[in-house]
Amino acid sequence: MSVKKSDIAVKSEVRIAVIRVASDIVFESSMSTIDIKSAVTEALTAGTPLTLSDVRGHEIIVPADKIGYVEIGESASRRVGFGAA
């Protein structure tokens, strides 16, 4: 049985830099990059907290005025083995 790429759940990797915090918040989300981008834009425009969820169902809440930047991208599939890339 073959599985089409469109049938596989696409995960997005999200990195949020918080102002005056040394480390970034990094997690994978089952939300699409478009949905994440619109949630970030809405939070920044309205001044409300940014609320996203990760693939395990945990919620990440960041105050909009503390967001330094948000980086969104599709998760790269992890390679297994010792072959040259």
C-alpha positions as CSV (number, residue, x, y, z in Angstrom):
1,M,0.0,0.0,0.0
2,S,1.5,3.3,-1.0
3,V,0.8,6.6,0.8
4,K,0.6,9.8,-1.1
5,K,2.5,12.8,0.3
6,S,-0.8,14.7,0.6
7,D,-2.2,12.0,2.9
8,I,0.8,12.4,5.3
9,A,0.2,15.0,8.1
10,V,2.5,18.0,7.4
11,K,4.2,19.3,10.5
12,S,5.5,22.8,10.9
13,E,8.5,23.7,12.9
14,V,8.1,26.9,14.9
15,R,10.8,28.9,16.6
16,I,9.7,31.9,18.8
17,A,12.3,34.3,20.2
18,V,11.0,36.0,23.4
19,I,12.4,39.4,24.4
20,R,14.9,39.3,27.3
21,V,15.0,35.5,27.3
22,A,18.2,33.7,26.2
23,S,16.8,30.6,24.6
24,D,14.1,30.3,21.9
25,I,10.9,28.3,22.1
26,V,11.2,25.6,19.5
27,F,8.4,23.0,18.8
28,E,6.6,21.1,16.0
29,S,3.0,21.9,15.3
30,S,0.4,20.1,13.3
31,M,-1.0,23.5,12.2
32,S,-0.1,24.6,8.7
33,T,2.3,27.4,8.1
34,I,-0.5,29.6,6.9
35,D,-2.5,29.1,10.0
36,I,0.5,29.8,12.3
37,K,1.3,33.0,10.3
38,S,-2.3,34.2,10.6
39,A,-2.3,33.5,14.4
40,V,0.9,35.4,14.8
41,T,-0.3,38.4,12.7
42,E,-3.6,38.5,14.6
43,A,-1.9,38.4,18.0
44,L,0.6,41.2,17.1
45,T,-2.2,43.3,15.6
46,A,-4.6,42.9,18.5
47,G,-2.0,42.8,21.2
48,T,-3.4,39.6,22.5
49,P,-1.3,36.6,23.6
50,L,-0.1,34.2,20.8
51,T,-1.5,30.7,21.5
52,L,-0.3,27.8,19.5
53,S,-0.3,24.0,20.1
54,D,2.4,21.5,19.5
55,V,2.1,18.0,18.1
56,R,1.6,16.5,21.5
57,G,-1.3,18.7,22.4
58,H,0.5,21.1,24.7
59,E,-0.4,24.8,24.3
60,I,2.3,27.5,24.0
61,I,1.2,31.0,25.1
62,V,3.4,34.0,24.6
63,P,2.4,37.6,25.3
64,A,2.4,39.5,22.0
65,D,4.5,42.4,23.4
66,K,7.3,39.9,24.3
67,I,7.7,38.3,20.8
68,G,11.1,39.1,19.2
69,Y,10.5,37.1,16.1
70,V,8.7,34.0,14.9
71,E,10.3,31.5,12.4
72,I,8.0,29.1,10.6
73,G,9.0,26.2,8.3
74,E,8.1,22.7,7.4
75,S,9.8,20.0,9.4
76,A,12.5,18.2,7.5
77,S,12.2,14.4,7.5
78,R,14.8,12.9,9.7
79,R,17.4,10.7,7.9
80,V,18.5,7.4,9.3
81,G,21.8,5.8,8.5
82,F,25.4,6.6,8.0
83,G,25.4,7.4,4.2
84,A,26.7,10.7,2.9
85,A,24.1,13.4,2.4
